[in-house]
Amino acid sequence: MTSADDLLRFIDEEHHQPEPLTDSWQVLIVDDDPDVHQATELALRGLRIEHRPLQLLHAHSGGEAAALLQQHPDIAVLLLDVVMESEDAGLQLEQRI
């Protein structure tokens, strides 16, 4: 009789380590509160996804974020506060994106 373990074959992690990529995932943090930037950095410190580190970029307004998005078109994730310099600054940025 065949068990479920016999049906699945797993690669032995000790013998198969994927090549680490040198590129990082760029994450843009957009918030007017410096504490949010600091807490996010602390929470994500040392995190690697698919063997790639995170590179955190920071913007404190919708305008700063728009400029960074133009400079860095390969941003993987945007953490966006809706209410910053105006009640809908984040939504305005979302519309531009």
NULO-334063 format. One line per field, with one value per residue (C-alpha): residue number from 1; x, y, z. Coordinates in pm, whole numbers, plus 50000, padded with zeros to 5 digits. Layout:
REM NULO-334063
k [NUM:...]
xx [X:...]
yy [Y:...]
zz [Z:...]
REM end
This chain:
REM NULO-334063
k [1:2:3:4:5:6:7:8:9:10:11:12:13:14:15:16:17:18:19:20:21:22:23:24:25:26:27:28:29:30:31:32:33:34:35:36:37:38:39:40:41:42:43:44:45:46:47:48:49:50:51:52:53:54:55:56:57:58:59:60:61:62:63:64:65:66:67:68:69:70:71:72:73:74:75:76:77:78:79:80:81:82:83:84:85:86:87:88:89:90:91:92:93:94:95:96:97]
xx [50000:50128:50114:50056:50423:50524:50318:50493:50860:51025:51358:51603:51672:52023:52116:51913:51949:51832:52083:52024:51928:52112:51815:51595:51221:51155:50882:50757:50619:50401:50288:50320:50375:50745:50643:50478:50802:51001:50755:50742:51122:51134:50867:51031:51395:51589:51292:51374:51113:51209:51569:51559:51595:51362:51474:51250:51188:51018:50782:50600:50344:50160:50388:50704:50557:50466:50822:50969:50734:50862:51224:51170:50923:51009:50859:50700:50476:50330:50218:49998:49830:49510:49501:49820:49855:49486:49200:49231:49600:49650:49343:49466:49797:49613:49424:49755:49902]
yy [50000:50349:50624:50991:51058:50818:51011:51341:51403:51695:51844:51810:52170:52084:51975:52224:52588:52828:53086:53405:53699:54022:54239:54361:54417:54787:54880:55239:55358:55667:55827:56167:56008:55934:55668:55466:55466:55361:55086:54949:54939:54755:54506:54430:54436:54141:54002:53823:53715:53459:53501:53874:54145:54441:54793:55045:55379:55660:55940:56170:56313:56222:56450:56286:55945:56038:56157:55835:55624:55798:55748:55384:55218:54875:54932:54604:54720:55052:55097:55404:55621:55773:56082:56288:56652:56641:56406:56229:56270:55894:55847:56121:55936:55612:55785:55905:55556]
zz [50000:49912:50170:50096:50175:49899:49645:49708:49647:49813:49720:50005:50108:50222:49871:49669:49762:49493:49387:49583:49367:49414:49323:49603:49620:49641:49888:49900:50233:50194:50519:50683:51026:51094:51348:51071:50873:51178:51280:50924:50904:51235:51130:50795:50906:50768:50576:50252:50000:49737:49855:49783:50049:50077:49997:50171:50007:50197:50100:50340:50094:49779:49576:49710:49637:49279:49218:49362:49152:48840:48947:49046:48807:48948:49294:49397:49683:49790:50153:50127:50388:50251:50475:50466:50358:50266:50350:50017:49930:49915:49698:49464:49433:49367:49085:48934:48950]
REM end
